[in-house]
Amino acid sequence: MSSATVHLSVPGDWKLWYKHMLGYAKDKKVSDFINLDKPDIFSELEEPLEPECPEEATAEAKIAYDIKVTAWKIKYMKYEKLNQGMTKIRDVIWRTVNATELRHVHSEDDDVKEIIHLLRDQLSPMTADYQDDVRTRYHDLCKAPKNRGIEKWLNDWSLIEDDIKEADIAGQFNLKKDFLNANLAIDAGYAQAWAKNVRHDKDVISLIELVKDFKERYREMGILKGDKPMNFTTLNGRSVTFGNCICRARHRYTQCYYLNPSRKPPGWKENGEKRTQIDQALKNQELKRRIDHAISRDSSTNTDMVDANEAVLGGMVLKQSVPQSIDHQSIDHQSIDHQPIDHQPIDHQSIDQQIRKISMNSSHSHSYLRNSWIFDTGAEQHICNNRTCFLSFTPANENAEVYTGDSSTKVEGYETVRTIMINEAGKQFNVNLTNAAYIPNFHTNIITWKPCFHIEGIYYDGKDFRL
């Protein structure tokens, strides 16, 4: 513990200084002699006395004496270790406490706990004063930093929750909501994406973990400095830095082809050995959760997912514009063998092939069908083509696929998808589809009936073919 760590000079310093002293004392194995809630006083601990030599010079007396000396050495070593720890604690006190306050100490030889007790009487704030101080600091944190650094601001957010509990004013603030609102001024898209998750499940993440997540986000954006950063292109005049991904490359989780298969370029093939290493790393549930959240947050802030003339409602897209007539000149009229078909007889089979080709080429269009959810009584698997709908995500193995007619389609991953249903009264409600397959180029989203028939409150209307 260096003298620059923390100083005690005003009442506002007491809580943090005392906490640091307890931590340092624990490291030196003398916490009972520092903790004001414990009765132990080091100065009352007697130093072990060395045993006296026996008067009789017999073999039995010598053996008994040797045993006593051995026991004394053990006790003395323990005592000396405690004494050294207390000496270091005393040294830290004299280096970190304001000289004005140390004048109240009667003697340098006073017991360390007595000195700390005296300092508490002088500098520990009254309950009402401390509560006011915590409230003031909290309201300051609710404003995005301007003249002070973002990293210090985030660090203060990490500490404020404990301060609120110590001040006995827990429950008076909505910490996560206020934290996210404050971050809107820095990264609105990311903060809004997190706000949506917290609103659905307030316990999805702790405040400490939320602050850590934003630190990582701001490091990736280049706002905060990371360890040994690598600079890439600039973002709004700032260099962007990335840390090591679990695939050992220098990029964000969201840009990793192994973790985010939707980013894979055509023809890219993964390395089997690296895939094994990644699968092993993903067994760490905390790491897996962070990666999943990072990919979901990044996808949620991507405004290119939907056309400008489309309004998003949960898993559906409602067209606002009037459908326009098809410009036949804009369609690539090429047959399968790539021969031009101008001025040739109509080939109905070729037209059918082109229609299916256009339907499946969803990576270059945002059709109503692609963004709709189709109820299928014959399908065996829920299918979703939108990564942002997944609440959790596990990459699939290389051979995972679903059969579509007489062909098959590669599956990029599985997990739980959230979509929205609307009942006859117009009320919206969330539906979580478990074990859904992620196929980014699939032409639509499918809800299969078999896993849903047992869900209370959902019924199939066979007459009108609706849920």
C-alpha positions as CSV (number, residue, x, y, z in Angstrom):
1,M,0.0,0.0,0.0
2,S,1.7,3.2,-1.1
3,S,1.3,6.6,0.5
4,A,-0.3,7.8,-2.7
5,T,-3.2,5.3,-2.5
6,V,-5.5,7.2,-0.2
7,H,-5.2,10.0,2.4
8,L,-7.3,10.9,5.4
9,S,-7.7,14.6,5.9
10,V,-11.5,15.4,5.9
11,P,-14.6,13.5,7.0
12,G,-15.4,12.5,3.4
13,D,-12.1,10.5,3.3
14,W,-12.9,8.3,6.3
15,K,-14.9,5.5,4.8
16,L,-12.5,4.8,2.0
17,W,-9.4,5.2,4.1
18,Y,-10.7,2.9,6.8
19,K,-11.7,0.3,4.2
20,H,-8.2,0.4,2.7
21,M,-6.7,0.0,6.2
22,L,-8.8,-3.1,6.8
23,G,-7.7,-4.5,3.5
24,Y,-4.1,-3.9,4.2
25,A,-4.4,-5.3,7.7
26,K,-6.0,-8.5,6.3
27,D,-3.1,-8.9,3.9
28,K,-0.7,-8.6,6.9
29,K,-2.8,-11.1,9.0
30,V,-3.5,-8.5,11.7
31,S,-7.1,-7.5,10.8
32,D,-8.4,-8.4,14.3
33,F,-6.1,-5.8,15.8
34,I,-7.3,-3.1,13.4
35,N,-11.0,-3.7,13.1
36,L,-12.8,-1.4,15.5
37,D,-15.7,-4.0,15.8
38,K,-13.3,-6.5,17.3
39,P,-12.1,-6.4,20.9
40,D,-8.5,-7.5,20.3
41,I,-5.7,-5.1,21.4
42,F,-2.2,-5.8,20.2
43,S,-0.5,-4.0,23.0
44,E,-2.2,-6.3,25.5
45,L,-0.7,-9.3,23.7
46,E,2.3,-10.6,25.8
47,E,5.5,-11.4,24.1
48,P,6.4,-15.1,24.6
49,L,9.1,-15.6,27.2
50,E,12.1,-17.8,26.4
51,P,12.2,-20.9,28.7
52,E,14.9,-21.0,31.4
53,C,17.7,-23.5,31.3
54,P,17.1,-26.5,33.6
55,E,19.0,-26.7,36.9
56,E,19.6,-30.5,36.5
57,A,21.9,-31.5,33.7
58,T,20.2,-34.9,33.0
59,A,19.2,-36.3,29.7
60,E,15.5,-36.1,30.6
61,A,15.8,-32.5,31.6
62,K,17.6,-31.6,28.4
63,I,14.9,-33.3,26.3
64,A,12.1,-31.4,28.1
65,Y,14.0,-28.1,27.7
66,D,14.5,-28.7,24.0
67,I,10.7,-29.3,23.6
68,K,10.0,-26.1,25.4
69,V,12.4,-24.1,23.3
70,T,10.9,-25.5,20.1
71,A,7.4,-24.5,21.2
72,W,8.7,-21.0,22.3
73,K,10.3,-20.4,18.9
74,I,7.1,-21.2,17.1
75,K,5.1,-18.9,19.3
76,Y,7.8,-16.2,19.1
77,M,7.8,-16.4,15.3
78,K,4.0,-15.9,15.2
79,Y,4.3,-13.0,17.6
80,E,7.1,-11.3,15.7
81,K,5.2,-11.7,12.4
82,L,2.2,-9.9,14.0
83,N,4.5,-7.2,15.4
84,Q,6.0,-6.6,12.0
85,G,2.5,-6.3,10.5
86,M,1.5,-3.8,13.2
87,T,4.6,-1.8,12.6
88,K,3.8,-1.5,8.9
89,I,0.2,-0.5,9.7
90,R,1.5,2.2,12.1
91,D,3.9,3.5,9.4
92,V,1.0,3.7,6.8
93,I,-1.1,5.7,9.3
94,W,1.7,8.3,9.8
95,R,2.2,8.5,6.0
96,T,-1.5,8.8,5.0
97,V,-3.2,10.8,7.7
98,N,-3.1,14.6,7.6
99,A,-0.6,16.0,10.1
100,T,-3.2,18.3,11.7
101,E,-5.3,15.3,12.7
102,L,-2.3,13.3,14.0
103,R,-1.7,16.1,16.5
104,H,-4.6,14.6,18.5
105,V,-2.7,11.4,19.0
106,H,-1.2,11.5,22.5
107,S,1.9,9.4,21.8
108,E,3.4,7.5,18.9
109,D,3.5,4.5,21.2
110,D,-0.3,4.4,21.6
111,D,-1.9,1.1,20.4
112,V,-2.7,1.2,16.7
113,K,-6.4,0.5,17.3
114,E,-6.5,3.3,19.8
115,I,-5.1,5.7,17.2
116,I,-7.7,4.6,14.6
117,H,-10.4,4.9,17.2
118,L,-9.3,8.5,17.9
119,L,-9.2,9.3,14.2
120,R,-12.7,7.9,13.7
121,D,-14.0,10.1,16.5
122,Q,-12.4,13.1,14.8
123,L,-13.1,12.4,11.2
124,S,-16.0,9.9,10.8
125,P,-18.9,11.9,9.4
126,M,-22.3,12.0,11.3
127,T,-25.0,9.8,9.7
128,A,-27.0,12.7,8.4
129,D,-24.0,14.5,7.0
130,Y,-22.8,11.3,5.3
131,Q,-26.2,10.7,3.8
132,D,-26.2,14.2,2.3
133,D,-22.7,13.7,1.0
134,V,-23.7,10.4,-0.7
135,R,-26.8,11.9,-2.2
136,T,-24.9,14.9,-3.6
137,R,-22.2,12.6,-5.1
138,Y,-24.9,10.4,-6.6
139,H,-26.7,13.3,-8.3
140,D,-23.4,14.5,-9.7
141,L,-22.8,11.0,-11.2
142,C,-26.2,11.1,-13.0
143,K,-24.7,13.7,-15.3
144,A,-22.4,12.7,-18.1
145,P,-18.8,13.8,-17.4
146,K,-17.6,17.0,-19.2
147,N,-14.5,18.3,-17.5
148,R,-13.5,15.1,-15.7
149,G,-12.4,11.8,-17.3
150,I,-14.9,9.1,-18.2
151,E,-12.8,6.4,-16.6
152,K,-12.8,8.1,-13.2
153,W,-16.6,8.7,-13.6
154,L,-17.2,5.0,-14.2
155,N,-15.0,4.1,-11.3
156,D,-17.1,6.4,-9.0
157,W,-20.2,4.6,-10.3
158,S,-18.6,1.3,-9.2
159,L,-18.2,2.6,-5.6
160,I,-21.5,4.5,-5.1
161,E,-23.6,1.4,-4.5
162,D,-21.6,0.4,-1.4
163,D,-21.7,4.0,-0.2
164,I,-25.5,4.1,-0.5
165,K,-25.8,0.9,1.5
166,E,-23.4,2.2,4.2
167,A,-25.4,5.5,4.4
168,D,-28.6,3.4,4.9
169,I,-30.4,5.0,2.0
170,A,-30.7,2.0,-0.2
171,G,-33.9,1.8,-2.2
172,Q,-34.1,5.6,-2.8
173,F,-32.4,5.4,-6.2
174,N,-32.8,3.4,-9.5
175,L,-29.1,2.9,-10.0
176,K,-29.1,1.0,-13.3
177,K,-31.7,3.3,-14.9
178,D,-29.8,6.4,-13.9
179,F,-26.5,5.0,-15.0
180,L,-27.9,4.1,-18.4
181,N,-29.6,7.5,-18.8
182,A,-26.3,9.2,-18.0
183,N,-24.5,7.2,-20.7
184,L,-27.0,8.2,-23.4
185,A,-24.8,11.3,-23.9
186,I,-21.8,9.1,-24.7
187,D,-23.2,6.1,-26.6
188,A,-26.9,6.4,-27.0
189,G,-27.4,3.2,-29.1
190,Y,-25.5,1.0,-26.6
191,A,-27.2,2.5,-23.6
192,Q,-30.7,2.1,-25.1
193,A,-30.0,-1.5,-26.0
194,W,-29.0,-2.2,-22.4
195,A,-32.0,-0.3,-21.1
196,K,-34.3,-2.6,-23.0
197,N,-32.7,-5.7,-21.4
198,V,-32.8,-4.3,-17.9
199,R,-36.4,-3.3,-18.4
200,H,-37.3,-6.9,-19.3
201,D,-35.3,-8.4,-16.4
202,K,-34.0,-6.0,-13.7
203,D,-31.7,-8.8,-12.4
204,V,-30.1,-9.6,-15.7
205,I,-26.8,-7.9,-14.6
206,S,-25.5,-6.2,-11.5
207,L,-24.5,-2.5,-11.5
208,I,-20.8,-3.5,-11.0
209,E,-20.9,-5.8,-14.1
210,L,-22.8,-3.2,-16.1
211,V,-20.1,-0.6,-15.4
212,K,-17.4,-3.1,-16.4
213,D,-19.3,-3.8,-19.6
214,F,-19.4,-0.1,-20.5
215,K,-15.7,0.2,-19.7
216,E,-15.0,-2.5,-22.2
217,R,-17.3,-0.8,-24.7
218,Y,-15.6,2.5,-24.4
219,R,-12.2,0.9,-24.6
220,E,-13.2,-0.7,-27.9
221,M,-14.4,2.7,-29.1
222,G,-11.1,4.3,-28.2
223,I,-12.6,6.6,-25.5
224,L,-10.7,4.8,-22.7
225,K,-7.2,3.5,-22.9
226,G,-6.7,-0.2,-22.6
227,D,-3.7,-2.4,-21.9
228,K,-1.3,-2.4,-24.9
229,P,-3.9,-1.1,-27.4
230,M,-3.7,-1.6,-31.1
231,N,-4.9,1.3,-33.1
232,F,-7.0,0.8,-36.2
233,T,-9.0,3.4,-38.2
234,T,-10.5,6.4,-36.5
235,L,-14.0,7.0,-35.2
236,N,-15.2,10.6,-35.2
237,G,-11.5,11.7,-34.9
238,R,-10.6,9.2,-32.2
239,S,-8.5,6.1,-32.8
240,V,-10.3,2.9,-32.2
241,T,-8.5,0.3,-30.0
242,F,-9.3,-3.4,-29.7
243,G,-8.1,-6.0,-27.2
244,N,-7.4,-9.7,-27.8
245,C,-10.5,-11.8,-28.8
246,I,-10.6,-15.4,-27.5
247,C,-9.6,-16.5,-31.0
248,R,-6.3,-14.7,-30.3
249,A,-6.9,-12.1,-33.0
250,R,-7.0,-8.3,-32.4
251,H,-10.6,-7.4,-32.9
252,R,-13.9,-7.1,-31.0
253,Y,-16.1,-10.1,-30.2
254,T,-18.7,-8.8,-32.6
255,Q,-16.2,-8.9,-35.5
256,C,-15.0,-12.5,-34.9
257,Y,-16.2,-15.0,-37.5
258,Y,-16.1,-17.8,-35.0
259,L,-18.3,-16.0,-32.4
260,N,-20.5,-14.0,-34.8
261,P,-21.1,-16.3,-37.8
262,S,-23.2,-13.6,-39.6
263,R,-20.0,-11.7,-40.2
264,K,-18.4,-14.6,-42.1
265,P,-17.5,-13.7,-45.7
266,P,-18.4,-16.2,-48.5
267,G,-15.9,-19.0,-48.8
268,W,-14.3,-18.5,-45.4
269,K,-13.5,-21.7,-43.5
270,E,-12.7,-22.0,-39.8
271,N,-9.6,-23.6,-38.3
272,G,-10.5,-26.8,-36.5
273,E,-7.9,-26.4,-33.8
274,K,-8.9,-22.8,-33.1
275,R,-12.6,-23.8,-33.0
276,T,-11.7,-26.4,-30.3
277,Q,-9.9,-23.8,-28.3
278,I,-12.8,-21.4,-28.5
279,D,-15.4,-24.0,-27.5
280,Q,-13.2,-24.8,-24.5
281,A,-13.1,-21.1,-23.6
282,L,-16.9,-20.7,-24.0
283,K,-17.4,-23.3,-21.2
284,N,-16.8,-20.3,-18.9
285,Q,-20.4,-19.2,-18.5
286,E,-19.5,-15.6,-17.4
287,L,-17.3,-15.2,-20.5
288,K,-20.0,-16.7,-22.7
289,R,-22.6,-14.3,-21.3
290,R,-20.3,-11.3,-21.9
291,I,-19.7,-12.3,-25.5
292,D,-23.3,-12.9,-26.2
293,H,-24.3,-9.5,-24.7
294,A,-21.6,-7.8,-26.8
295,I,-22.9,-9.3,-30.0
296,S,-26.5,-8.7,-29.2
297,R,-25.8,-5.0,-28.2
298,D,-23.8,-4.4,-31.3
299,S,-26.5,-5.9,-33.5
300,S,-29.2,-3.8,-31.8
301,T,-27.4,-0.6,-32.6
302,N,-27.1,-1.5,-36.3
303,T,-29.5,0.7,-38.1
304,D,-28.8,-1.0,-41.4
305,M,-30.9,-4.0,-40.4
306,V,-34.1,-2.3,-41.5
307,D,-35.0,-0.1,-44.5
308,A,-35.8,3.5,-43.8
309,N,-39.4,3.1,-45.0
310,E,-40.1,0.3,-42.5
311,A,-41.3,0.6,-38.9
312,V,-40.1,-2.2,-36.5
313,L,-42.5,-3.8,-34.1
314,G,-40.8,-6.6,-32.2
315,G,-40.0,-9.4,-34.6
316,M,-42.2,-8.0,-37.4
317,V,-41.8,-5.1,-39.8
318,L,-44.8,-3.1,-40.9
319,K,-44.6,-1.6,-44.4
320,Q,-45.6,2.0,-44.5
321,S,-45.1,2.7,-48.1
322,V,-47.4,1.6,-50.9
323,P,-46.1,-1.3,-52.9
324,Q,-44.7,-0.1,-56.2
325,S,-45.0,-1.9,-59.6
326,I,-42.1,-4.1,-60.5
327,D,-39.5,-2.6,-62.8
328,H,-38.8,-5.6,-65.1
329,Q,-35.8,-3.8,-66.6
330,S,-34.1,-3.9,-63.1
331,I,-34.4,-7.7,-62.8
332,D,-31.4,-9.7,-63.9
333,H,-33.0,-11.9,-66.5
334,Q,-30.4,-14.6,-66.7
335,S,-31.1,-18.3,-67.0
336,I,-29.3,-20.9,-65.1
337,D,-26.8,-21.4,-67.8
338,H,-26.2,-17.6,-67.9
339,Q,-27.5,-17.2,-71.5
340,P,-29.6,-14.0,-72.2
341,I,-33.3,-14.7,-72.6
342,D,-34.2,-11.5,-74.4
343,H,-36.4,-12.2,-77.5
344,Q,-36.7,-15.9,-76.5
345,P,-39.8,-17.9,-75.6
346,I,-40.9,-17.8,-72.0
347,D,-39.4,-20.6,-70.0
348,H,-41.7,-21.1,-67.0
349,Q,-39.2,-23.4,-65.2
350,S,-36.5,-20.7,-65.5
351,I,-38.9,-18.1,-64.1
352,D,-39.7,-20.3,-61.2
353,Q,-36.0,-20.8,-60.5
354,Q,-35.4,-17.1,-60.6
355,I,-38.3,-16.4,-58.2
356,R,-36.9,-18.9,-55.7
357,K,-33.4,-17.4,-56.2
358,I,-34.7,-13.9,-55.4
359,S,-36.6,-15.1,-52.4
360,M,-33.6,-16.8,-50.8
361,N,-31.2,-14.0,-51.6
362,S,-32.3,-12.1,-48.5
363,S,-28.9,-10.7,-47.7
364,H,-29.4,-8.0,-50.3
365,S,-33.1,-7.2,-49.5
366,H,-35.3,-6.4,-46.5
367,S,-38.6,-7.8,-47.8
368,Y,-41.7,-8.1,-45.7
369,L,-41.5,-11.9,-45.8
370,R,-37.9,-11.8,-44.4
371,N,-39.0,-9.8,-41.3
372,S,-42.2,-11.7,-40.7
373,W,-42.9,-14.7,-38.4
374,I,-44.6,-17.6,-40.2
375,F,-46.5,-20.2,-38.2
376,D,-45.7,-23.7,-39.5
377,T,-47.6,-26.8,-38.3
378,G,-45.2,-29.1,-40.2
379,A,-41.8,-27.7,-39.3
380,E,-39.7,-29.4,-36.7
381,Q,-37.5,-26.4,-35.7
382,H,-38.0,-22.7,-34.9
383,I,-35.9,-20.6,-37.3
384,C,-34.8,-17.0,-37.0
385,N,-32.8,-14.9,-39.4
386,N,-32.2,-11.9,-37.1
387,R,-29.3,-12.2,-34.6
388,T,-30.7,-9.3,-32.5
389,C,-33.8,-11.4,-31.5
390,F,-31.6,-13.9,-29.6
391,L,-31.6,-13.5,-25.9
392,S,-28.7,-16.0,-25.7
393,F,-26.6,-17.7,-28.4
394,T,-24.4,-20.8,-28.8
395,P,-22.5,-21.3,-32.1
396,A,-23.4,-24.5,-33.9
397,N,-20.9,-27.1,-35.0
398,E,-19.7,-27.1,-38.6
399,N,-22.1,-29.8,-39.7
400,A,-25.3,-28.4,-38.2
401,E,-28.1,-27.9,-40.8
402,V,-31.8,-28.1,-41.4
403,Y,-33.6,-29.7,-44.3
404,T,-35.6,-27.4,-46.6
405,G,-37.4,-29.5,-49.2
406,D,-34.9,-31.5,-51.1
407,S,-31.9,-29.4,-50.0
408,S,-30.4,-28.3,-46.7
409,T,-29.4,-25.0,-45.1
410,K,-26.4,-24.4,-42.8
411,V,-27.3,-23.4,-39.2
412,E,-25.0,-20.8,-37.6
413,G,-26.2,-21.3,-34.0
414,Y,-29.0,-22.1,-31.5
415,E,-30.6,-20.6,-28.4
416,T,-33.6,-18.6,-27.2
417,V,-35.3,-16.1,-29.4
418,R,-37.8,-13.4,-28.2
419,T,-40.6,-12.2,-30.5
420,I,-43.9,-10.4,-30.1
421,M,-47.4,-11.7,-30.6
422,I,-50.6,-9.6,-30.8
423,N,-53.9,-11.1,-29.7
424,E,-57.4,-10.2,-31.0
425,A,-57.7,-7.3,-28.6
426,G,-54.5,-5.8,-30.0
427,K,-52.5,-6.5,-26.8
428,Q,-48.8,-7.3,-27.3
429,F,-47.0,-10.0,-25.3
430,N,-43.5,-11.4,-25.5
431,V,-42.9,-15.1,-26.5
432,N,-39.6,-16.8,-25.9
433,L,-38.8,-19.6,-28.4
434,T,-36.3,-22.0,-27.1
435,N,-33.8,-24.0,-29.2
436,A,-34.3,-21.7,-32.2
437,A,-31.9,-22.1,-35.1
438,Y,-30.1,-19.0,-36.4
439,I,-29.9,-19.0,-40.2
440,P,-29.0,-15.4,-41.4
441,N,-29.9,-16.0,-45.0
442,F,-33.2,-17.7,-44.5
443,H,-36.0,-16.1,-46.4
444,T,-38.3,-15.7,-43.3
445,N,-38.7,-16.6,-39.6
446,I,-40.6,-19.7,-38.6
447,I,-42.5,-20.7,-35.4
448,T,-43.2,-24.4,-35.4
449,W,-46.4,-25.6,-33.7
450,K,-45.2,-28.7,-31.9
451,P,-43.1,-27.0,-29.1
452,C,-45.9,-24.4,-28.6
453,F,-49.1,-26.4,-28.3
454,H,-48.7,-26.9,-24.5
455,I,-48.1,-23.2,-23.7
456,E,-51.0,-21.9,-21.6
457,G,-52.9,-19.1,-23.2
458,I,-51.9,-19.9,-26.8
459,Y,-54.4,-21.7,-29.0
460,Y,-54.5,-22.6,-32.7
461,D,-57.5,-21.5,-34.7
462,G,-57.8,-24.1,-37.4
463,K,-60.6,-22.3,-39.1
464,D,-58.8,-19.0,-39.7
465,F,-55.3,-20.6,-39.5
466,R,-54.0,-18.3,-36.7
467,L,-52.7,-18.4,-33.1
